Amino acid sequence: MQRIASQAYRLPQNQKLLLQECQIRYGILRRATFNSTMQNIDTLINARWVIPIEPDGVTLEHHSVAVHDGKIVELLASTDAAKRYRAAETIHLAQHAVIPGLINAHTHVAMSLFRGLADDLLLMDWLQKHIWPAEAKWVNPDFVRDGTELAMAEMLKSGVSCFNDMYFFPDVTARAAQDAGMRACVGLIMIDFPSAWAQNNDEYFRKGLKLHDELRNSDLVSTAFAPHAPYTVSDAPLEKIRTYADELDIPIHMHVHETAHEVEGSLKQYGKRPLARLADLGLLTPRLLAVHMTQLLADEIATLAKAGVNVLHCPSSNLKIASGFCPVHTLAQAGVNVAIGTDGAASNNNLDMLEETHIAALLAKGVSHDATAVPARLALRMATLNGAKALGLDTRVGSLTAGKAADITAIDLSDISSQPVFDAISQIIYSVSRDQVSDVWVNGKRLLASRRLTTLDESALWAKAQEWRSKIKT
């Protein structure tokens, strides 16, 4: 074609016009052939930094995340992405770090409506004199729906894409999560005394198993058995939970070794520490999600590691109620999977996973007297992939890996408080605030877009919170 074009000046005018037309058509054909090799996708996210979590500690600069049909297709250099993909929506995040959606591994989301109701109290005073009476009076399906939506709005604006919940009316929580498009694991609650949800162990089991069956094919909401704690659930239902959990292949989510008082009570009632009792009941397995774990002996840590038990660390709540310190560094060194949760807003008093992860990293250093304990990369992993592993979701979420669900969070690092950026991972753990979270995707759907909630009405939630405040305060 070049040789023919170089001799075009010798041709008559009509032939020159014909040649020009051929050249134009050839160019169009060549471009069409090139474009046909491009792949059509739903979304292309171009970011300054992409932090996939797997491989560990890696930060990819000027990279893109290609998303289609709710899944991650590929991570690649942004220059290559522009040549390879034709996206229905392209999002440019020139000063952002893109990470997997944060996973809040332990919550009581509906308790957002009790935020600030009873503060600065010992745990049992807080529970027995304030929280349990308030729950007996106020908890119903409407309370749980409104509290769950309020919590989801807060969590999404904090970069959370998935939460693991333990509370009454888990069916309501599940529907709220599905309606909002948020990922959740809802607890099939079990406690030895009556509640608004169930009157006895048989009813707790019946309702829980029914909900599990209803959610069996849900792409967003999974289930876990949720016996409240060793001091509120007796042996017979715990043994039954172990059997059902094995049969249904779901986790067991439980407060364990939260306070010295709990351990003392177990020694008095059962003649053994709570973990020893759970071991005798066959519950120390990779299915167990043990929350808090502030009272641990060296041999118990070794037992947890050998059994594959997951620990859900809630540093702010533990500090506020003065429960003690979870030995996170020692647990991690022993090979125990440690994930991070906020606990409920009634004892934290927020659902800010970035703040929680920041505190977890600092507290681990102070408790262990080791500045190298829980480095930033491990802290971020605890808030993402470790949480997914605990919930049995690590093949689906927790890292930005091709084939996994597109659960993604974007954090704007352009704020003056985040400058200069030498290490994006360190900046996320030690410097940023949740107000710098700009976008969140779950299953490829953008639930937070430039700080705006897309599936929840923030104004309506604010109004409902005021209504509940007025009722509860009276």
URZI-V927147 format. One line per field, one symbol per residue. ss: DSSP state (@ for helix, = for strand, . for the rest). Layout:
ss: ???
This chain:
ss: .@@@@@.@@@..@@@@@@@@@@@@@@@@@@@@@@@@..=============........=========..=======@@@@@@@================.======.@@@@@@........@@@@@@@@@@@@@@@@..@@@@@@@@@@@@@@@@...======....@@@@@@@@@@@..========..........@@@@@@@@@@@@@@......=======.=.....@@@@@@@@@@@@@@..======...@@@@@@@@@@@...@@@@@@@.......=====.....@@@@@@@@@@..====.@@@@@@.......@@@@@@@...===............@@@@@@@@@@@@@@@@.......@@@@@@@..@@@@@@..............=..=====...@@@.....@@@@@@@...@@@======..=====..==....@@@@@@@@@@@@@@@@.
